Amino acid sequence: MRMSDVIEEFIKELLKENDEYVDIQRNVLAEQFNCVPSQINYVIQTRFKPSQGYYVESKRGGGGHIRIKRINISNENYLMHVITSMAEEITAQEVDIYISNFLTYNIINENEAKLLKVATSDNVLTVPNEIKDGLRSNIFKNMLLNLV
């Protein structure tokens, strides 16, 4: 297991133990895992994003901390949150990440995941590259709206 995976699992275990949120001091956690503080930042920025169902708040000064809160909302509200926070352009790789997260949290089923993936794939979007990611975003958002 990579260090990032270990740190992610540790934070998720803390969240399971504390229903509402968990406060983390970056330097303390980095010391505990014998890594640099930027490794902690990387894990938080890439694995605890709003699109993945987390709210992250950073406090500086006085020892500072990072507060991570799991957003407990219905599937419909979760999808609406994703739709409203999604960029105007989205890559095929980003769609794959969203779909993976949706499957992990049982927001969609396997058939819905396949349809979302196929409809937004580069094989289907045979338009010039400069408009492809914008078109993909529009298609993906509209398909998600129909799941709400």
C-alpha positions as CSV (number, residue, x, y, z in Angstrom):
1,M,0.0,0.0,0.0
2,R,1.3,3.4,-0.9
3,M,1.8,6.0,1.8
4,S,-1.1,8.1,0.4
5,D,-3.4,5.2,0.7
6,V,-2.4,4.5,4.3
7,I,-2.9,8.2,5.3
8,E,-6.3,8.2,3.5
9,E,-7.4,5.0,5.3
10,F,-6.3,6.4,8.7
11,I,-8.3,9.6,8.2
12,K,-11.3,7.7,7.1
13,E,-11.1,5.5,10.2
14,L,-10.9,8.7,12.3
15,L,-14.1,9.9,10.6
16,K,-15.8,6.6,11.3
17,E,-15.0,7.0,15.0
18,N,-16.1,10.6,15.2
19,D,-19.5,10.9,13.5
20,E,-19.4,14.7,12.8
21,Y,-15.9,15.6,11.8
22,V,-12.2,15.1,12.5
23,D,-9.6,17.8,13.3
24,I,-6.1,17.0,12.0
25,Q,-2.8,18.9,12.7
26,R,-0.8,18.5,9.5
27,N,2.6,18.5,11.1
28,V,1.6,16.0,13.8
29,L,0.1,13.6,11.2
30,A,3.2,14.0,9.0
31,E,5.4,13.1,12.0
32,Q,3.2,10.1,12.9
33,F,3.6,8.7,9.3
34,N,7.2,9.9,8.9
35,C,6.5,11.9,5.8
36,V,6.6,15.5,4.8
37,P,3.6,17.7,5.5
38,S,3.0,18.3,1.8
39,Q,2.1,14.5,1.6
40,I,-0.7,15.2,4.0
41,N,-1.9,18.1,1.9
42,Y,-1.8,16.0,-1.2
43,V,-4.0,13.3,0.4
44,I,-6.5,15.8,1.6
45,Q,-6.6,17.8,-1.6
46,T,-7.0,14.7,-3.8
47,R,-9.1,12.3,-1.7
48,F,-11.3,14.5,0.5
49,K,-12.9,16.8,-2.1
50,P,-16.5,18.1,-2.1
51,S,-17.1,16.0,-5.2
52,Q,-16.2,12.9,-3.1
53,G,-18.6,13.9,-0.2
54,Y,-16.2,15.8,2.1
55,Y,-16.0,19.4,3.4
56,V,-12.5,20.5,4.3
57,E,-11.7,23.6,6.3
58,S,-8.2,24.8,7.1
59,K,-7.4,27.0,10.1
60,R,-4.0,28.7,10.3
61,G,-2.2,30.1,13.3
62,G,-2.3,29.0,16.9
63,G,-1.2,25.5,16.1
64,G,-3.7,25.4,13.2
65,H,-5.7,22.4,12.1
66,I,-7.5,20.9,9.2
67,R,-11.1,19.9,9.8
68,I,-12.6,17.3,7.5
69,K,-16.3,16.6,7.6
70,R,-18.2,13.9,5.8
71,I,-21.2,15.3,4.0
72,N,-24.2,13.0,4.9
73,I,-26.8,13.7,2.3
74,S,-29.2,11.8,0.1
75,N,-28.2,10.4,-3.3
76,E,-30.2,13.1,-5.0
77,N,-28.7,15.9,-3.0
78,Y,-25.2,14.5,-3.5
79,L,-25.7,14.4,-7.3
80,M,-27.1,18.0,-7.3
81,H,-24.0,19.0,-5.2
82,V,-21.7,17.4,-7.8
83,I,-23.6,19.0,-10.7
84,T,-23.5,22.5,-9.3
85,S,-19.8,22.3,-8.4
86,M,-18.7,20.7,-11.6
87,A,-16.5,22.7,-14.0
88,E,-17.7,23.9,-17.4
89,E,-15.2,21.5,-18.9
90,I,-14.4,18.0,-17.8
91,T,-11.9,15.4,-19.1
92,A,-12.7,11.7,-19.6
93,Q,-10.4,10.9,-16.7
94,E,-12.3,13.3,-14.4
95,V,-15.6,11.6,-15.5
96,D,-14.1,8.2,-14.6
97,I,-13.2,9.5,-11.1
98,Y,-16.7,10.8,-10.5
99,I,-18.2,7.5,-11.7
100,S,-15.8,5.5,-9.5
101,N,-16.9,7.7,-6.5
102,F,-20.6,7.3,-7.4
103,L,-20.1,3.5,-7.4
104,T,-18.2,3.5,-4.2
105,Y,-21.0,5.4,-2.4
106,N,-23.8,3.4,-4.1
107,I,-25.1,6.6,-5.8
108,I,-25.5,4.8,-9.1
109,N,-25.5,1.1,-10.2
110,E,-23.2,-0.6,-12.7
111,N,-25.5,-0.2,-15.7
112,E,-25.8,3.5,-15.0
113,A,-22.1,3.8,-14.7
114,K,-21.5,2.1,-18.0
115,L,-24.0,4.4,-19.7
116,L,-22.4,7.5,-18.2
117,K,-19.0,6.3,-19.3
118,V,-20.0,5.4,-22.8
119,A,-21.9,8.7,-23.4
120,T,-19.0,10.8,-22.3
121,S,-16.1,8.8,-23.9
122,D,-13.7,10.3,-26.5
123,N,-14.9,7.6,-28.9
124,V,-18.4,9.1,-28.9
125,L,-17.4,12.7,-28.7
126,T,-16.1,13.1,-32.3
127,V,-15.8,16.9,-32.2
128,P,-12.8,19.2,-32.3
129,N,-10.6,18.9,-29.1
130,E,-11.2,22.5,-28.1
131,I,-14.9,21.9,-27.5
132,K,-14.8,18.2,-26.5
133,D,-14.4,18.8,-22.7
134,G,-17.2,21.4,-22.6
135,L,-19.5,19.1,-24.5
136,R,-18.6,16.2,-22.2
137,S,-19.4,18.4,-19.2
138,N,-22.9,19.3,-20.6
139,I,-23.7,15.7,-21.4
140,F,-22.5,14.4,-18.1
141,K,-24.4,17.0,-16.1
142,N,-27.6,16.4,-18.0
143,M,-27.4,12.7,-17.6
144,L,-26.8,13.1,-13.8
145,L,-29.8,15.5,-13.7
146,N,-32.0,12.7,-15.1
147,L,-30.8,10.4,-12.3
148,V,-32.0,12.9,-9.6
